[in-house]
């Protein structure tokens, strides 16, 4: 438990007592980056899905060695390539985890480097996106890392690059396609012409989706995993993760005239918020969709991080000083981390003690 809690405590100290320049310090930046990459990537037997991830890798290994080719391996092509590289260099599942962690943190660190308070973003993302998601969902975490890179391109109005990176992310985990509607971002999202273009895009997207054998296969597989097995998967922590996303969306809508960003960038975050709101609505109407909504909403991490890092600038509207607002956000993250590690059944049985292939039972 101690090794899980120390990083977020250190990040909190940086968020509270240092300026943004400390994050730009190359030495501090790379120490933090590589520590997290190796801490997450070289874990051993950690997470509720460890056995499943390892079994899937052994299945890939067996299929490849029996046929000698990657054709027929039933997983997304980029993740198949990652598994192939790991198998080629005899690094087993640890190579897969390390590559996925590297991809996730490259995207994560590049995105938070664009924010006003990167340390605060790191603190707030730690309890779930780093401590849980990047450990338990290695394939999706790699896709999220690529989506974060795609988001940077989108904010710079490089939509072609955004589409390419989004497709690359979907080739790592199919669900990353949920972010594709963000290409509808525009300077004038409330005009009739824009609404007509949006409708046309949605119709074309639905047509391509229905005609594509690959996408149809992955979609049917997703539905089968969550429904046809006869087990209803209910995400118990859905609202702990979705409510902050919705709060970030509400903050941006409320203070959008004071954000000092272009109408285009504003539209990127507004469309992100609309998509998250739709996922939340679906989950609230039918809890059978809660797990799917939870997993899909993770791709809108940029919305969350942007909202959290600008909140101190507007905290005076809530009778809070900026420093106090930052402290309260850090306190929330520390409390969430500690309570999960101390009282969660999953943490006690699948995360503690922390084990790394370089060390054991730390």
VOBA-1610 file (N, C-alpha, C; in pm, whole numbers, padded with zeros to 5 digits, always signed):
BEGIN
Unk+00083-00120+00000Unk+00000+00000+00000Unk+00087+00126+00000Unk+00196+00122+00075Unk+00285+00237+00088Unk+00338+00280-00048Unk+00380+00185-00132Unk+00438+00218-00261Unk+00336+00277-00358Unk+00209+00244-00339Unk+00105+00303-00423Unk+00074+00447-00382Unk+00086+00474-00252Unk+00044+00604-00200Unk+00153+00711-00211Unk+00278+00670-00202Unk+00389+00766-00204Unk+00391+00852-00331Unk+00374+00793-00452Unk+00380+00877-00573Unk+00278+00991-00573Unk+00153+00962-00539Unk+00051+01066-00543Unk+00076+01172-00436Unk+00137+01132-00325Unk+00172+01229-00221Unk+00281+01324-00272Unk+00380+01270-00341Unk+00488+01351-00397Unk+00434+01445-00505Unk+00346+01392-00591Unk+00287+01475-00696Unk+00205+01589-00635Unk+00139+01560-00524Unk+00061+01662-00454Unk+00150+01774-00403Unk+00265+01738-00349Unk+00360+01839-00301Unk+00404+01931-00415Unk+00429+01872-00531Unk+00467+01953-00647Unk+00351+02043-00690Unk+00229+01990-00686Unk+00111+02068-00727Unk+00086+02186-00635Unk+00115+02167-00505Unk+00084+02270-00406Unk+00196+02372-00387Unk+00319+02326-00398Unk+00431+02411-00354Unk+00529+02451-00464Unk+00503+02410-00587Unk+00592+02450-00696Unk+00512+02512-00810Unk+00581+02578-00899Unk+00516+02640-01015Unk+00514+02540-01130Unk+00453+02582-01238Unk+00446+02497-01356Unk+00585+02467-01412Unk+00680+02559-01387Unk+00815+02544-01441Unk+00882+02416-01392Unk+00845+02369-01272Unk+00907+02248-01219Unk+00875+02127-01305Unk+00755+02128-01367Unk+00717+02017-01455Unk+00798+02021-01584Unk+00839+02141-01623Unk+00917+02156-01746Unk+01063+02121-01726Unk+01106+02109-01602Unk+01244+02069-01573Unk+01268+01928-01627Unk+01363+01914-01716Unk+01384+01786-01785Unk+01412+01672-01688Unk+01493+01700-01588Unk+01529+01595-01493Unk+01405+01545-01417Unk+01327+01637-01363Unk+01206+01600-01288Unk+01105+01532-01381Unk+01091+01585-01502Unk+00996+01531-01597Unk+01027+01385-01629Unk+01153+01357-01665Unk+01187+01222-01708Unk+01192+01123-01592Unk+01231+01169-01474Unk+01228+01081-01357Unk+01085+01038-01328Unk+00993+01135-01331Unk+00852+01104-01307Unk+00796+01013-01415Unk+00827+01044-01540Unk+00777+00966-01653Unk+00824+00821-01646Unk+00954+00800-01634Unk+01006+00664-01638Unk+00973+00586-01510Unk+00961+00657-01398Unk+00918+00587-01276Unk+00781+00525-01297Unk+00687+00603-01351Unk+00552+00552-01371Unk+00548+00443-01478Unk+00625+00460-01584Unk+00629+00358-01690Unk+00675+00224-01633Unk+00782+00224-01554Unk+00833+00097-01499Unk+00748+00048-01382Unk+00691+00140-01307Unk+00605+00102-01195Unk+00481+00029-01245Unk+00422+00080-01353Unk+00303+00019-01411Unk+00340-00095-01506Unk+00438-00071-01591Unk+00469-00166-01698Unk+00534-00294-01653Unk+00608-00291-01543Unk+00679-00411-01496Unk+00612-00475-01375Unk+00484-00441-01354Unk+00409-00504-01244Unk+00400-00655-01265Unk+00378-00725-01157Unk+00370-00871-01166Unk+00250-00921-01086Unk+00156-00984-01158Unk+00037-01043-01096Unk-00044-00939-01019Unk-00061-00823-01080Unk-00138-00715-01019Unk-00262-00688-01105Unk-00377-00670-01039Unk-00500-00636-01109Unk-00596-00753-01120Unk-00725-00721-01123Unk-00827-00826-01130Unk-00822-00902-01262Unk-00774-00837-01368Unk-00771-00901-01499Unk-00635-00960-01534Unk-00547-00974-01437Unk-00413-01026-01466Unk-00419-01164-01531Unk-00495-01254-01471Unk-00504-01391-01524Unk-00561-01391-01665Unk-00662-01308-01689Unk-00723-01301-01822Unk-00624-01246-01924Unk-00553-01139-01888Unk-00455-01079-01980Unk-00343-01179-02012Unk-00297-01248-01909Unk-00189-01345-01928Unk-00237-01465-02011Unk-00359-01512-01983Unk-00415-01624-02058Unk-00432-01587-02205Unk-00478-01466-02232Unk-00493-01420-02371Unk-00359-01416-02442Unk-00254-01374-02369Unk-00121-01370-02431Unk-00074-01512-02463Unk-00097-01605-02371Unk-00057-01744-02396Unk-00135-01800-02515Unk-00262-01759-02528Unk-00341-01802-02643Unk-00284-01748-02773Unk-00244-01620-02771Unk-00179-01560-02888Unk-00050-01635-02920Unk+00029-01659-02818Unk+00157-01727-02835Unk+00138-01865-02899Unk+00038-01937-02850Unk+00011-02072-02902Unk-00037-02066-03046Unk-00127-01969-03075Unk-00181-01956-03211Unk-00072-01919-03310Unk+00016-01829-03269Unk+00123-01785-03358Unk+00225-01897-03382Unk+00262-01965-03277Unk+00364-02069-03291Unk+00314-02190-03368Unk+00183-02214-03364Unk+00128-02328-03437Unk+00112-02299-03585Unk+00082-02172-03619Unk+00060-02136-03759Unk+00177-02060-03820Unk+00255-01995-03733Unk+00368-01917-03781Unk+00330-01785-03844Unk+00205-01741-03828Unk+00161-01615-03885Unk+00061-01548-03792Unk+00041-01417-03815Unk-00048-01339-03730Unk-00192-01343-03778Unk-00214-01390-03900Unk-00349-01397-03955Unk-00431-01497-03872Unk-00548-01455-03834Unk-00635-01543-03756Unk-00632-01515-03608Unk-00535-01433-03564Unk-00531-01394-03423Unk-00645-01294-03398Unk-00735-01327-03307Unk-00858-01250-03289Unk-00842-01139-03186Unk-00767-01038-03221Unk-00759-00917-03140Unk-00719-00802-03230Unk-00728-00680-03181Unk-00697-00564-03264Unk-00553-00571-03315Unk-00529-00524-03439Unk-00398-00542-03503Unk-00280-00480-03429Unk-00297-00361-03371Unk-00184-00297-03303Unk-00150-00376-03176Unk-00252-00420-03104Unk-00225-00501-02985Unk-00165-00636-03023Unk-00207-00688-03138Unk-00147-00812-03188Unk+00001-00790-03218Unk+00033-00675-03277Unk+00173-00642-03307Unk+00254-00629-03178Unk+00197-00565-03077Unk+00265-00552-02948Unk+00293-00690-02889Unk+00193-00778-02895Unk+00210-00914-02844Unk+00316-00989-02924Unk+00317-00968-03055Unk+00416-01032-03142Unk+00558-00989-03104Unk+00577-00859-03084Unk+00710-00807-03047Unk+00754-00864-02913Unk+00662-00868-02818Unk+00695-00922-02687Unk+00731-01069-02695Unk+00658-01142-02776Unk+00687-01285-02792Unk+00820-01307-02864Unk+00848-01222-02964Unk+00973-01234-03040Unk+01095-01214-02951Unk+01084-01120-02856Unk+01197-01091-02767Unk+01188-01167-02635Unk+01100-01268-02631Unk+01087-01356-02514Unk+01064-01280-02384Unk+00984-01174-02392Unk+00957-01094-02271Unk+00818-01122-02213Unk+00749-01221-02271Unk+00621-01267-02219Unk+00522-01151-02203Unk+00432-01162-02109Unk+00328-01060-02089Unk+00388-00931-02035Unk+00507-00940-01975Unk+00571-00820-01919Unk+00611-00722-02028Unk+00651-00774-02143Unk+00682-00687-02256Unk+00559-00616-02307Unk+00447-00689-02313Unk+00320-00628-02356Unk+00281-00516-02260Unk+00286-00545-02130Unk+00248-00445-02029Unk+00338-00322-02035Unk+00467-00345-02056Unk+00562-00233-02060Unk+00536-00143-02181Unk+00512-00204-02297Unk+00485-00125-02417Unk+00355-00047-02403Unk+00252-00112-02348Unk+00123-00044-02328Unk+00137+00072-02230Unk+00213+00051-02123Unk+00236+00158-02026Unk+00313+00273-02090Unk+00412+00241-02173Unk+00491+00343-02241Unk+00403+00428-02332Unk+00316+00363-02409Unk+00226+00436-02499Unk+00131+00525-02420Unk+00074+00470-02312Unk-00019+00548-02231Unk+00047+00673-02174Unk+00165+00657-02115Unk+00228+00771-02048Unk+00290+00870-02146Unk+00325+00826-02265Unk+00369+00922-02368Unk+00253+01017-02400Unk+00137+00959-02425Unk+00020+01043-02454Unk-00021+01127-02336Unk-00020+01067-02217Unk-00064+01137-02096Unk+00027+01255-02065Unk+00157+01233-02065Unk+00251+01340-02030Unk+00254+01449-02137Unk+00239+01411-02262Unk+00236+01513-02367Unk+00113+01601-02352Unk-00001+01540-02315Unk-00122+01620-02303Unk-00116+01711-02181Unk-00079+01659-02065Unk-00078+01744-01946Unk+00029+01852-01955Unk+00128+01833-02042Unk+00230+01935-02063Unk+00171+02060-02128Unk+00054+02043-02191Unk-00012+02158-02255Unk-00101+02234-02158Unk-00121+02181-02038Unk-00213+02240-01942Unk-00143+02340-01850Unk-00222+02425-01789Unk-00169+02529-01701Unk-00114+02470-01572Unk-00176+02362-01522Unk-00135+02300-01395Unk-00114+02150-01416Unk-00004+02110-01480Unk+00017+01968-01511Unk+00027+01878-01387Unk+00087+01930-01279Unk+00098+01847-01158Unk-00040+01818-01099Unk-00129+01915-01105Unk-00265+01895-01055Unk-00337+01791-01139Unk-00316+01794-01269Unk-00375+01694-01358Unk-00324+01555-01324Unk-00195+01545-01296Unk-00134+01416-01261Unk-00192+01364-01129Unk-00208+01452-01033Unk-00264+01413-00903Unk-00407+01361-00919Unk-00487+01433-00996Unk-00628+01397-01007Unk-00647+01269-01089Unk-00561+01245-01186Unk-00574+01126-01270Unk-00523+01000-01199Unk-00444+01017-01096Unk-00374+00904-01035Unk-00467+00794-00980Unk-00569+00826-00899Unk-00646+00719-00833Unk-00711+00620-00929Unk-00764+00668-01040Unk-00831+00574-01131Unk-00751+00550-01259Unk-00720+00655-01332Unk-00663+00637-01466Unk-00523+00576-01462Unk-00448+00603-01357Unk-00313+00546-01345Unk-00314+00421-01258Unk-00369+00432-01139Unk-00362+00322-01042Unk-00449+00203-01081Unk-00562+00229-01145Unk-00655+00120-01178Unk-00656+00090-01328Unk-00692+00190-01410Unk-00713+00164-01552Unk-00586+00121-01624Unk-00474+00190-01600Unk-00352+00155-01672Unk-00296+00020-01628Unk-00338-00028-01511Unk-00297-00159-01463Unk-00392-00268-01510Unk-00520-00242-01496Unk-00619-00347-01521Unk-00661-00358-01667Unk-00650-00249-01743Unk-00695-00249-01882Unk-00578-00209-01972Unk-00479-00295-01983Unk-00357-00252-02054Unk-00382-00221-02201Unk-00470-00297-02266Unk-00499-00271-02406Unk-00571-00137-02423Unk-00671-00111-02340Unk-00743+00016-02349Unk-00657+00133-02305Unk-00570+00111-02208Unk-00484+00221-02162Unk-00392+00267-02274Unk-00343+00173-02355Unk-00260+00211-02470Unk-00343+00291-02569Unk-00468+00250-02590Unk-00557+00324-02681Unk-00583+00465-02627Unk-00601+00478-02496Unk-00623+00610-02436Unk-00500+00700-02458Unk-00381+00642-02444Unk-00259+00718-02469Unk-00255+00774-02609Unk-00296+00693-02708Unk-00297+00740-02847Unk-00406+00844-02867Unk-00521+00826-02801Unk-00630+00924-02810Unk-00585+01059-02754Unk-00506+01058-02648Unk-00455+01183-02592Unk-00366+01255-02693Unk-00286+01180-02767Unk-00206+01240-02873Unk-00296+01294-02984Unk-00401+01219-03016Unk-00496+01263-03118Unk-00566+01391-03075Unk-00596+01400-02947Unk-00664+01518-02894Unk-00578+01642-02910Unk-00448+01627-02888Unk-00357+01741-02906Unk-00362+01790-03051Unk-00361+01696-03146Unk-00370+01732-03287Unk-00502+01801-03318Unk-00610+01753-03258Unk-00741+01813-03281Unk-00746+01956-03228Unk-00690+01978-03111Unk-00690+02113-03054Unk-00611+02211-03140Unk-00515+02157-03215Unk-00437+02239-03308Unk-00501+02245-03447Unk-00626+02194-03455Unk-00704+02195-03579Unk-00638+02113-03690Unk-00568+02009-03651Unk-00510+01916-03749Unk-00597+01791-03752Unk-00710+01805-03820Unk-00811+01699-03815Unk-00767+01571-03886Unk-00690+01585-03991Unk-00642+01465-04061Unk-00555+01381-03967Unk-00464+01447-03896Unk-00379+01376-03800Unk-00464+01313-03689Unk-00568+01388-03647Unk-00657+01336-03544Unk-00725+01207-03590Unk-00774+01206-03713Unk-00841+01087-03766Unk-00745+00970-03773Unk-00624+00994-03822Unk-00525+00887-03832Unk-00493+00827-03695Unk-00471+00914-03596Unk-00438+00866-03462Unk-00557+00796-03396Unk-00679+00845-03423Unk-00797+00780-03368Unk-00815+00640-03427Unk-00792+00627-03556Unk-00798+00495-03619Unk-00689+00404-03565Unk-00572+00462-03539Unk-00463+00385-03479Unk-00502+00338-03339Unk-00566+00427-03263Unk-00613+00389-03128Unk-00718+00278-03136Unk-00808+00288-03235Unk-00912+00186-03249Unk-00853+00052-03293Unk-00735+00057-03356Unk-00666-00067-03393Unk-00593-00127-03272Unk-00594-00052-03161Unk-00540-00102-03035Unk-00654-00149-02945Unk-00760-00069-02940Unk-00883-00109-02872Unk-00999-00046-02948Unk-01087-00130-02999Unk-01196-00089-03087Unk-01278+00028-03033Unk-01296+00034-02902Unk-01384+00133-02841Unk-01335+00277-02856Unk-01210+00296-02897Unk-01157+00432-02914Unk-01232+00509-03022Unk-01308+00440-03105Unk-01386+00508-03209Unk-01490+00603-03152Unk-01521+00592-03024Unk-01618+00681-02960Unk-01576+00827-02972Unk-01447+00851-02991Unk-01398+00990-02999Unk-01404+01047-03140Unk-01436+00964-03238Unk-01434+01011-03377Unk-01529+01127-03405Unk-01647+01134-03340Unk-01735+01250-03364Unk-01674+01384-03329Unk-01561+01386-03261Unk-01496+01513-03226Unk-01445+01588-03349Unk-01437+01519-03463Unk-01395+01589-03586Unk-01501+01690-03629Unk-01618+01685-03565Unk-01723+01782-03595Unk-01697+01917-03530Unk-01590+01927-03454Unk-01556+02053-03389Unk-01544+02165-03491Unk-01601+02281-03455Unk-01607+02392-03550Unk-01616+02524-03475Unk-01587+02632-03547Unk-01600+02765-03488Unk-01746+02804-03464Unk-01837+02738-03535Unk-01979+02777-03526Unk-02066+02652-03511Unk-02063+02593-03393Unk-02135+02467-03372Unk-02285+02486-03352Unk-02332+02610-03343Unk-02474+02632-03320Unk-02548+02679-03446Unk-02479+02682-03560Unk-02544+02725-03683Unk-02622+02610-03747Unk-02720+02643-03832Unk-02800+02542-03900Unk-02714+02461-03997Unk-02622+02529-04063Unk-02533+02459-04156Unk-02449+02355-04084Unk-02402+02390-03966Unk-02323+02295-03888Unk-02407+02174-03848Unk-02530+02198-03805Unk-02617+02089-03763Unk-02646+01994-03880Unk-02660+02048-04001Unk-02683+01965-04120Unk-02560+01878-04148Unk-02441+01938-04137Unk-02318+01862-04157Unk-02304+01751-04052Unk-02344+01782-03932Unk-02337+01684-03824Unk-02426+01564-03854Unk-02547+01591-03898Unk-02640+01483-03931Unk-02585+01398-04044Unk-02528+01462-04145Unk-02470+01389-04257Unk-02354+01301-04211Unk-02269+01355-04124Unk-02157+01278-04072Unk-02206+01154-03998Unk-02305+01172-03913Unk-02356+01059-03834Unk-02415+00950-03923Unk-02483+00991-04030Unk-02539+00894-04124Unk-02429+00818-04196Unk-02326+00890-04241Unk-02213+00825-04309Unk-02138+00731-04215Unk-02120+00777-04091Unk-02051+00695-03992Unk-02128+00565-03967Unk-02261+00575-03954Unk-02344+00457-03931Unk-02337+00362-04051Unk-02333+00419-04173Unk-02326+00337-04294Unk-02194+00262-04302Unk-02084+00334-04279Unk-01952+00270-04283Unk-01941+00163-04176Unk-01994+00194-04059Unk-01989+00100-03947Unk-02064-00029-03982Unk-02182-00015-04042Unk-02265-00132-04071Unk-02208-00216-04184Unk-02135-00150-04278Unk-02080-00223-04392Unk-01943-00284-04364Unk-01878-00238-04260Unk-01743-00288-04229Unk-01751-00417-04152Unk-01693-00521-04207Unk-01692-00650-04140Unk-01612-00648-04012Unk-01499-00575-04012Unk-01415-00570-03891Unk-01488-00502-03777Unk-01547-00385-03805Unk-01616-00312-03700Unk-01739-00387-03650Unk-01810-00451-03742Unk-01927-00528-03702Unk-01887-00644-03612Unk-01775-00709-03646Unk-01726-00820-03565Unk-01690-00774-03425Unk-01618-00662-03415Unk-01577-00611-03283Unk-01697-00564-03203Unk-01796-00504-03270Unk-01916-00457-03202Unk-01995-00575-03145Unk-02011-00678-03226Unk-02083-00796-03180Unk-02008-00865-03067Unk-01874-00862-03075Unk-01794-00922-02968Unk-01813-00844-02838Unk-01818-00711-02849Unk-01837-00627-02731Unk-01971-00656-02665Unk-02077-00664-02747Unk-02209-00695-02692Unk-02211-00833-02630Unk-02143-00926-02694Unk-02140-01062-02642Unk-02072-01069-02506Unk-01963-00993-02490Unk-01890-00994-02364Unk-01975-00944-02248Unk-02060-00846-02275Unk-02134-00781-02166Unk-02277-00831-02148Unk-02334-00895-02252Unk-02475-00929-02241Unk-02505-01077-02267Unk-02448-01134-02371Unk-02486-01268-02410Unk-02436-01375-02314Unk-02341-01340-02229Unk-02291-01437-02132Unk-02393-01466-02023Unk-02497-01383-02017Unk-02599-01402-01914Unk-02566-01332-01784Unk-02451-01265-01779Unk-02410-01192-01659Unk-02423-01043-01685Unk-02487-00972-01594Unk-02500-00827-01607Unk-02385-00761-01531Unk-02302-00689-01604Unk-02188-00621-01542Unk-02229-00479-01504Unk-02224-00449-01376Unk-02261-00318-01326Unk-02135-00252-01269Unk-02102-00135-01323Unk-01983-00064-01277Unk-02016+00013-01150Unk-01962-00032-01038Unk-01994+00030-00909Unk-01934+00169-00894Unk-01823+00194-00962Unk-01756+00324-00948Unk-01785+00419-01062Unk-01887+00388-01143Unk-01916+00470-01261Unk-01932+00617-01228Unk-02015+00649-01129Unk-02048+00790-01102Unk-01933+00863-01036Unk-01844+00791-00968Unk-01724+00856-00914Unk-01636+00910-01025Unk-01645+00849-01142Unk-01562+00890-01255Unk-01638+00980-01353Unk-01767+00956-01368Unk-01845+01033-01464Unk-01883+01171-01409Unk-01916+01179-01280Unk-01956+01308-01223Unk-01846+01414-01239Unk-01717+01384-01211Unk-01614+01486-01237Unk-01606+01527-01384Unk-01630+01432-01475Unk-01634+01466-01617Unk-01748+01563-01647Unk-01864+01534-01591Unk-01980+01622-01611Unk-01958+01758-01545Unk-01891+01757-01430Unk-01861+01883-01361Unk-01765+01969-01445Unk-01668+01904-01507Unk-01575+01976-01595Unk-01650+02036-01714Unk-01743+01959-01768Unk-01825+02007-01880Unk-01909+02128-01837Unk-01970+02118-01719Unk-02052+02228-01668Unk-01968+02354-01643Unk-01846+02333-01592Unk-01756+02446-01566Unk-01721+02519-01695Unk-01691+02440-01800Unk-01656+02500-01929Unk-01774+02575-01989Unk-01893+02517-01978Unk-02012+02584-02030Unk-02040+02714-01954Unk-02023+02708-01823Unk-02055+02824-01739Unk-01960+02942-01763Unk-01831+02911-01778Unk-01732+03017-01787Unk-01666+03025-01926Unk-01735+02975-02028Unk-01673+02968-02160Unk-01637+03106-02215Unk-01706+03210-02172Unk-01675+03344-02220Unk-01547+03399-02156Unk-01505+03336-02047Unk-01385+03384-01976Unk-01266+03291-01991Unk-01277+03190-02076Unk-01172+03089-02085Unk-01051+03134-02167Unk-01067+03236-02246Unk-00959+03286-02329Unk-00908+03178-02426Unk-01003+03104-02483Unk-00970+03005-02586Unk-01058+03033-02707Unk-01018+02981-02822Unk-01093+03005-02944Unk-01227+02931-02942Unk-01319+02974-03025Unk-01448+02906-03038Unk-01429+02762-03082Unk-01327+02739-03162Unk-01300+02603-03211Unk-01261+02511-03096Unk-01164+02553-03014Unk-01122+02470-02901Unk-01237+02451-02802Unk-01314+02557-02784Unk-01431+02548-02697Unk-01526+02439-02748Unk-01544+02432-02880Unk-01634+02332-02938Unk-01583+02190-02916Unk-01450+02172-02916Unk-01393+02040-02891Unk-01436+01989-02753Unk-01425+02076-02654Unk-01462+02036-02518Unk-01613+02023-02502Unk-01689+02107-02571Unk-01835+02099-02560Unk-01886+01967-02621Unk-01835+01930-02737Unk-01876+01804-02798Unk-01834+01686-02711Unk-01715+01695-02651Unk-01671+01591-02558Unk-01771+01579-02443Unk-01813+01693-02389Unk-01909+01693-02279Unk-02044+01636-02319Unk-02087+01666-02441Unk-02215+01613-02490Unk-02208+01460-02499Unk-02097+01408-02550Unk-02081+01263-02562Unk-02078+01196-02425Unk-02008+01258-02330Unk-02006+01204-02194Unk-02146+01208-02132Unk-02218+01316-02155Unk-02354+01328-02103Unk-02444+01219-02160Unk-02427+01189-02289Unk-02505+01083-02352Unk-02475+00947-02289Unk-02347+00921-02263Unk-02308+00795-02199Unk-02365+00787-02057Unk-02362+00898-01985Unk-02417+00901-01849Unk-02567+00876-01851Unk-02636+00936-01949Unk-02781+00918-01961Unk-02815+00773-01989Unk-02742+00712-02079Unk-02765+00571-02112Unk-02746+00482-01989Unk-02640+00509-01914Unk-02611+00429-01794Unk-02717+00449-01686Unk-02769+00571-01676Unk-02870+00599-01573Unk-03004+00536-01608Unk-03033+00523-01737Unk-03159+00463-01781Unk-03155+00311-01767Unk-03040+00252-01801Unk-03024+00107-01794Unk-02887+00074-01737Unk-02884+00023-01615Unk-02755-00003-01550Unk-02677-00115-01617Unk-02742-00191-01705Unk-02670-00295-01779Unk-02563-00234-01869Unk-02581-00105-01902Unk-02485-00035-01987Unk-02382+00043-01906Unk-02385+00029-01774Unk-02297+00110-01690Unk-02149+00081-01714Unk-02116-00046-01730Unk-01975-00081-01751Unk-01926-00031-01887Unk-02009-00048-01990Unk-01972+00002-02122Unk-01956+00153-02119Unk-02050+00222-02055Unk-02043+00368-02045Unk-01919+00411-01968Unk-01887+00338-01864Unk-01769+00367-01783Unk-01642+00357-01866Unk-01630+00248-01939Unk-01509+00225-02020Unk-01498+00327-02134Unk-01612+00361-02195Unk-01608+00455-02306Unk-01579+00598-02259Unk-01631+00634-02143Unk-01610+00770-02092Unk-01463+00797-02059Unk-01385+00691-02040Unk-01242+00708-02008Unk-01167+00777-02121Unk-01218+00767-02243Unk-01150+00831-02356Unk-01162+00983-02353Unk-01249+01035-02268Unk-01265+01179-02259Unk-01189+01236-02140Unk-01082+01168-02105Unk-00990+01215-02002Unk-00944+01359-02027Unk-00918+01401-02153Unk-00878+01542-02175Unk-00978+01642-02121Unk-01107+01614-02135Unk-01211+01703-02082Unk-01197+01716-01932Unk-01177+01605-01865Unk-01162+01603-01719Unk-01040+01683-01676Unk-00927+01656-01738Unk-00802+01719-01697Unk-00804+01870-01723Unk-00863+01909-01836Unk-00871+02052-01864Unk-00962+02121-01762Unk-01077+02062-01734Unk-01170+02122-01640Unk-01112+02134-01500Unk-01045+02029-01455Unk-00987+02029-01320Unk-00878+02135-01308Unk-00797+02149-01411Unk-00682+02240-01401Unk-00720+02387-01418Unk-00840+02415-01472Unk-00881+02555-01482Unk-00973+02594-01365Unk-01021+02498-01288Unk-01113+02529-01180Unk-01058+02633-01082Unk-00930+02624-01040Unk-00880+02725-00946Unk-00890+02868-00999Unk-00889+02885-01133Unk-00898+03019-01191Unk-01036+03081-01171Unk-01135+02997-01149Unk-01272+03046-01132Unk-01329+03015-00994Unk-01243+02970-00904Unk-01288+02930-00771Unk-01340+03047-00689Unk-01300+03170-00729Unk-01349+03285-00655Unk-01500+03298-00664Unk-01560+03243-00770Unk-01705+03244-00785Unk-01772+03154-00682Unk-01692+03065-00621Unk-01744+02974-00518Unk-01687+03010-00381Unk-01640+03135-00370Unk-01583+03186-00245Unk-01462+03105-00199Unk-01382+03063-00296Unk-01259+02989-00267Unk-01141+03059-00334Unk-01030+03067-00263Unk-00908+03116-00325Unk-00850+03005-00413Unk-00771+03045-00511Unk-00715+02949-00605Unk-00630+02844-00534Unk-00548+02887-00438Unk-00463+02792-00365Unk-00546+02693-00284Unk-00655+02742-00226Unk-00742+02654-00148Unk-00813+02555-00240Unk-00856+02601-00357Unk-00921+02512-00452Unk-00826+02401-00496Unk-00700+02438-00522Unk-00600+02338-00560Unk-00578+02238-00447Unk-00571+02289-00325Unk-00553+02202-00208Unk-00670+02104-00194Unk-00792+02151-00213Unk-00910+02066-00198Unk-00913+01956-00305Unk-00873+01991-00427Unk-00867+01891-00534Unk-00764+01783-00499Unk-00649+01826-00451Unk-00544+01731-00411Unk-00589+01645-00293Unk-00657+01709-00198Unk-00706+01635-00081Unk-00807+01529-00123Unk-00895+01564-00216Unk-00992+01467-00268Unk-00921+01348-00331Unk-00821+01376-00413Unk-00747+01269-00482Unk-00671+01182-00382Unk-00607+01244-00284Unk-00537+01168-00180Unk-00634+01082-00101Unk-00749+01140-00065Unk-00848+01065+00011Unk-00904+00949-00067Unk-00929+00970-00196Unk-00981+00864-00281Unk-00880+00751-00296Unk-00754+00787-00313Unk-00648+00686-00325Unk-00635+00605-00197Unk-00630+00675-00084Unk-00613+00607+00044Unk-00732+00517+00077Unk-00854+00569+00058Unk-00973+00490+00093Unk-00985+00367+00004Unk-00949+00381-00123Unk-00955+00264-00212Unk-00852+00159-00173Unk-00730+00203-00145Unk-00626+00109-00105Unk-00656+00044+00030Unk-00715+00119+00122Unk-00737+00070+00257Unk-00862-00017+00271Unk-00966+00014+00191Unk-01094-00050+00215Unk-01151-00130+00098Unk-01094-00116-00020Unk-01149-00187-00135Unk-01111-00335-00133Unk-01209-00417-00159Unk-01185-00562-00171Unk-01086-00591-00283Unk-01101-00520-00394Unk-01014-00544-00509Unk-00870-00503-00481Unk-00853-00390-00414Unk-00717-00347-00380Unk-00651-00448-00286Unk-00725-00492-00187Unk-00670-00585-00088Unk-00631-00718-00150Unk-00709-00764-00246Unk-00687-00898-00301Unk-00613-00902-00433Unk-00610-00789-00507Unk-00549-00793-00639Unk-00440-00687-00662Unk-00427-00591-00572Unk-00325-00486-00587Unk-00218-00492-00477Unk-00256-00536-00360Unk-00165-00537-00245Unk-00129-00680-00211Unk+00003-00712-00191Unk+00117-00620-00198Unk+00158-00592-00342Unk+00221-00478-00364Unk+00272-00446-00496Unk+00387-00540-00530Unk+00384-00593-00652Unk+00491-00683-00698Unk+00542-00637-00835Unk+00670-00642-00851Unk+00735-00599-00973Unk+00831-00709-01014Unk+00850-00731-01144Unk+00939-00839-01186Unk+01084-00811-01147Unk+01116-00684-01117Unk+01250-00652-01073Unk+01267-00678-00922Unk+01153-00676-00851Unk+01153-00699-00707Unk+01032-00787-00676Unk+01019-00829-00554Unk+00904-00911-00517Unk+00851-00866-00382Unk+00717-00866-00374Unk+00646-00839-00248Unk+00695-00714-00174Unk+00699-00603-00245Unk+00741-00478-00182Unk+00626-00416-00105
//
